[in-house]
Amino acid sequence: MRRAVLAYVTLYVAVAAYSPYLQQYYKSLGLSLGTIGALAAFTSAVALISAPTWGAIHDRYPTSRLLLPMAAGIGALGAAGLATAGASWLLIPSAAAFAMGMAGMGPMMDVRVLDMAGSERTRYARIRVWGSISFMVATPIVGFAIGEDYRSLFFVAVPMILVGGLAAMLLPGRAGGVHGASLRRAPGRVLGHRPIALFLIGAFVGWTAVYSQYAFFSIYLRQIGASSDQIGLAWSIQAALEIPSMFFFPQLSRRFGTERLIVLGMAIMALRLIVNAFFVSPTILIACSLMQGAGYGLALIGGISFVSRQAPKGTAATAQGILNAVTFSLSSIIGSGVGGQVAGWLTIRGLYAITAVLGLVAIVLVALAVLPASGQAALEPPPAPRPAD
């Protein structure tokens, strides 16, 4: 499992370099809020297609170790393009390549590690948590280092993406992997499975609300007087409770059930949405970022575990790719694209008020989707756990 930890650490150092600051980089190029939102929606559309495609390819070739470094190479190439393209038309293909590569890395790593965990699939949380730890540590360091020179974030992101891809090559192929359905049929098998389909609907509403706020959170903090260091702290501090929520997820799952933890995670995230809509003090918003970490950890790990158990045979990576595409990419398309237009019309705070209501709706939808499945057996007996290395 140490090899998996190394892969997650390097990948999420890269995420720490670009995630909090990419919108500020776009803004430094002179792009408007609407253009930034449209560009974010475009890259999310690319990721929406790419994530299930990478997953379906992985299901067809479950023992291949080349897919992850291939995705990392494409992502790093796109990031290098973003750093050099400026505000020219080359920004569009560069952003597309960046999104295409990064969309494949997370789901393929997740399914590899879930396979390594075997029958104790909640052990995945204790490996994934190291990604959150690296994100928490690296984000304020990157924020301090780049200051107002947002272009320099790519000097961290590009090499870390490449190192993450190389580290992922150390992960073993999926044990007893079977060739899954064709690339055309695999997504249909996953979406045709009712528990997963219902869960995706509820998760989509909730994550759309979250990403509507995420897309403009750094800009919003700057508008209300936060410094670059404070912006980095606001993103970093989220992991303070994200880390224990992931680390103790196996025990919490055994005590309360994965499905209840998913609902609790969505409720916590909804509360944070409400706080962002009602308060305009950087200090309060930064402090309340702690809530987001706990909710994010429970909802993310719970969702991945739920889909892993429910995925039809031969579609494990495809299911994770679709989960990633719907809850992150599609949600970001709607959240960033529509959110950018709403923010331009009603201001960012007006957008936050709308998303707070969506967060409450999401709690109900997610509960209706997952609670009936509580305690049910998975469709497919998981493979035996691998020995720790």
Secondary structure by P-SEA (a helix, b strand, c coil): caaaaaaaaaaaaaaaaccccaaaaaaaacccaaaaaaaaaaaaaaaaaaaaaaaaaaaacccccaaaaaaaaaaaaaaaaaaccccccaaaaaaaaaaaaaaaaaaaaaaaaaaaaccccccccccaaaaaaaaaaaaaaaaaaacccccaaaaaaaaaaaaaaaaacccccccccccccccccaaaaaaacaaaaaaaaaaaaaaaaaaaaaacaaaaaaaacccaaaaaaaaaaccaaaaaaaaaaaaaaaaccaaaaaaaaaaaaaaaaaaaaccccaaaaaaaaaaaaaaaaaaaaaaaaaaaaacccccaaaaaaaaaaaccaaaaaaaaaaaaaaaaaccaaaaaaaaaaaaaaaaaaaaaccccccccccccccccccccc
